[in-house]
Amino acid sequence: MQPYATPSRSKAVAPSSSPGAPIPTTARPSGAAAPAAGAAAARMVPVQAGLFQAVDSDVTSRTLQMANFPASWVAAAASEYLMTKIRNLLEKFGTLESVPAISRVGGPILATATFTDPSHAQQAAKTLHNVDNRTELEKRKSNHAPPKDSEKFCVKLLAEVQAANASPPKGDVYDPETTAEAGAPSLLFVDELQLATGEPLTHHREIYLRDLPLEDYSETDLHEWLESFGKAEHIYFLKDPVTKELTGQGYVRFRSHEEAVGLIAAFPVDDAEGNVQGSWSQSERLMQKPADVAGFLRPRLRAAAAAAGCSTLAIQGGDDSAPLHFVVLPGELVASSSLLKQLGGLLTEAIEHAAQALA
């Protein structure tokens, strides 16, 4: 087969069978900027069958969102005991389904906790909400002035929080093109949120690709081109949920590390317009044993969802079904700044967790 030639609007040219066959650059309108590394793409991908796990319909009526903790609870010296303090406090009202989840992603610290019985959650919220969290010393220093809102315990049912956030938040741009197709959950892949950095290990074999040339090359052409670098064990292209067309992003996992190195060497990440961009897969790194990043993230997702005003978040993939990704329910503002901030923070925590587990 002939190597890739200059893109032609009339005919796609088959890739070369020789390793490292060249590929044309992606056409981009004059003056258009290349995508920022690590920026989440404002597009939705329908979740594959079996990936999304439904949330209990009554979970929001059993779950509390908590904020504005006593200053002594969140002080640096006591922060490691915060979860225990929250659990001990809430267990006075009833049995918890699981340990409380804490989110420290920007802004105030938020926690969520789910009871087995909705009445226990309701009683806890009724008793604890708006309680003055100041110590007697702090009250005396303020001449017993009424507490500020930030000094009063904020404890609400998650169902109430979601109802208050049902409308698009002010400050977030609502764009119908960035919302999911009705009935289809949306995916945000970890490599869209943050590219992997640092040198790879010898067992790393997966590459994340951006700016693939789509104008004149079919999915079959791209498969063949990737196979020209070596034996590709798994190829996953991201697709638009409505048109089902490729987005120009994808993953390829080779049989050997050396084959993956060849692709990275040919298409490293740079600022040149139109070039294919290749980086080591963040998804692969996060799924290395014994890190168990998915297990690390799951108890933190509920707090992040509440902070972003989403009904729920899930973490899926990391195997042959799909690379690691977050799942957002239909109709959420997946490109909102609040959601992307929460997901970015969660991912940073997960990367640190993985690094410590592998150290």
C-alpha positions, 0 to 999 in steps of 0.5 A: 500500500502507498503511504499517506499523501497530501489530503485529497477531498476526493479520495482517501489514500491507504496507509503504508504497511511500513512502521511509522508511516506518515500521516497528513496534518489535520486541516483547521480554519485559518487563525483557529487555535489548537486545543489546549492540552488537558481541556475537556472537549465540549462534546458528549459521547453516548455511554455504551450498553452496560457501562452506566450503573443506575443510582437508587431512585430514593438515594437523594432523599437519604443523602445529606450534603454538609458544609460550614464545619466548625473551624476546629474540625477543618484546621490543618492539624485536625483535617485527617479526623474530619471524616470520623467526626462527621460519621460519629455525629451522624450515627447519633441519628441512625445507620449510615449506608457507607462512610461519608465522602468529603470533597476538598475541590476548590471553595468550601469543604463539602461532605455527603453521607447516605443513611439507610433510612430516609427519616433518619436523614430528614431528622439529622438535617432538621436538627443540625441545619443552621446550628451555630458552630462557634465555640464559646470563646468565638462567641465572646470575641464577637460580643455574642453577635449573631453568627454569619452564614459561614458560621452556621452548619449547613446540612441539607438533603441532597434532593433539596440541593438538586431541586435548587440547582435544577436551573442552569447556574448563573455564570455558566454558559448554556449551549444546547450543543454541549448537552447530551442527546435526550436519554443518553448519558455523557462521557468525559474521558480522563485524558480530555481533562488532564494529559499524562505527564512524566516519563512512561514505565516500560509496561505502558502501551497505550496512547491518547491521540488528538487532532486525527485527520478526519476530512479525507480518512475513514475509521478503517483508514485510521485503523490501518494507519495505527496498525502500521506502527505495530500490533494494536491490541485495542483501538477506541475512537471517540464519536459524536453522539448525534452524528456518530462521526469521529471527533478526532480523538482516540486511544490505541493500545499496542502489544509492546511498549516499543511500538507505542514509543514509535507512535509517540516519537512520530507525533509528540504533543506540541503547539503546531496547528494541525499536527496529530498530538500523541501522549501517554494514556492517563487512563492506563496509568490510573488503572495500574494495580494496586492503585484502584483509582476507580475505587478511590474515586467512587465514594468521592463522586457524590460530594463532587456531584452535589457541589457541581449541581449534578444529580449524579456522577459515575466512574466507568471504563479502564478496560477493553470496553472503554478507557477510564471516563466520568459518566454524567446523567442526561440533561446536565451541563457537562461543559459548565465551569463548576462541573469541570472544576470538580472533575479536574480536582477529583482527577488531580486527587486520583493521580496523587493517590495512584502515585503514592500507591505505586511508590 
